[in-house]
Amino acid sequence: MALAFALLCEADPLPGDWVFLSGGTDGRDGPTDAAGGVVDAGTLGRTRQAGLDPAGELAENNSNVALGAAEDLLVTGPTGTNVADLQVLLLSGEPAD
């Protein structure tokens, strides 16, 4: 979800700065060590700089690889809880200089 959100924001930019978190409260997202991802407007650029195509990785269900390359994986370790998945979007009113 985090990588898809970053791609949507690239196609239709949000005003100001933003950060989006999508993660599982149990500390795992599927068969990986990551709980999810925390993306911002620079995520896709960092992914591309690592030689990856973010849209292609998403289409192949490889968001863990793409977010790992961008250093945007959320890794918490097991939390001992499993309440639900959590999504948080933080927006600033104006872009940073």
Buried (B, 14 or more C-beta within 10 A) or exposed (E): BBBBBBBEBBEEEBEEBBBBBBBBBBBBBEEBBBBBBBBBBEBBEBBBEBEBBBBEBBEEEBBBBBBBBBEBBBBBEEBEEEEEBEEEEEEEEEEEE
